[in-house]
């Protein structure tokens, strides 16, 4: 029988200092909403599924392989932010 692990509450504070959205057909005013959505969705994914083992010890990496995104014409800033976060998470997240 495995010992029971206590339920720990984890806090994740994620801040993206600069998000470059080059080549996307978004209005300049949508940028802050996309950035806030990326931060919120990425934090949610990390809370729910964790960080990949190779990143758990910390450190810097020059790049991360991430999944592509598919945007439709008229995608909202929230949809764009969620897809970006999910793409980034595919490269850093726990692949359960």
N, C-alpha and C positions, 0 to 999 in steps of 0.2 A: 504494500500500500504506500502510495506516495504521500509525503507530507503536504498538508494544505498550505497554500501560499496565501498570505493576506492580500486583500484587494488594496493596492496602493493607488492613490490618486496622482496622476501625472499631469503636470502643467507644461504646455509647450507655448513658448512665445516666439513667434516667427516674424521677422521683419525683413522685407526686401528693400534694400536701400535704393536700387535703381533697376527698373525693368524696361528694357528697350523693346518696343513693339514695331520694329521696322518692317514695312511691307504689308501691314494689315490695314484694311480699309476701315479704320476707326477714326472718329473725331477726336481731336486732342483732349476734349473734356471727358472722354470715356476712359482715358488712361488710368486715372486714380481709382476708378471703379474696378477695372481689370486687375490692377495691382492688389487691391484689397481682397478681391475674390480669390486670386492666386494664393495669397497668404492664408486666408481662411480655409480654403479647400485643401491646401497642402498640410496645414496643421491638423485638419480633421482626418485626413488619410494617415498621417503619422500616428495620431492618437489611436485610431482604429486598428491599424495593421503593423505599426512599428517601422523601424529603420532597418535597412539591409545590414546583414552581419558585417560586411566589409567596411561599413561606415560607422559602426558602433564605437570604435575606439577613437574616433575623432580624426582630425588631420585635414589637410587640403588635398584636393584632386584637381588636375588641370582641366578635366572635362568629364561629363557624364553622358552615357548613351541613353537617349530618351526616345520614346515612341513618337511617331508623327501625329499630327492633329489634322482633322478634317473640318474646316469651317464652311458653312453655307452662307450665301449672300444674306445679309440682314441678321447675322448672329448677334445676339445681345452681348454687352460687355461682360455680363455674368457667365454666359455660355463660353465665351472666349477664355475668361479667367479659369473656369473649371477645367476646360480641356488642357490648358497650359499646365495647371497644377497636376492633373492626372498624368500628363506626359512626363513631367519632371519626376513624379513619384515612381513611375515605371522604371526609372534609372537608379533611384536611391532607396526604394522601399523594400520591405520584407516580402519576398515572393512566396508566400505560404502556399 
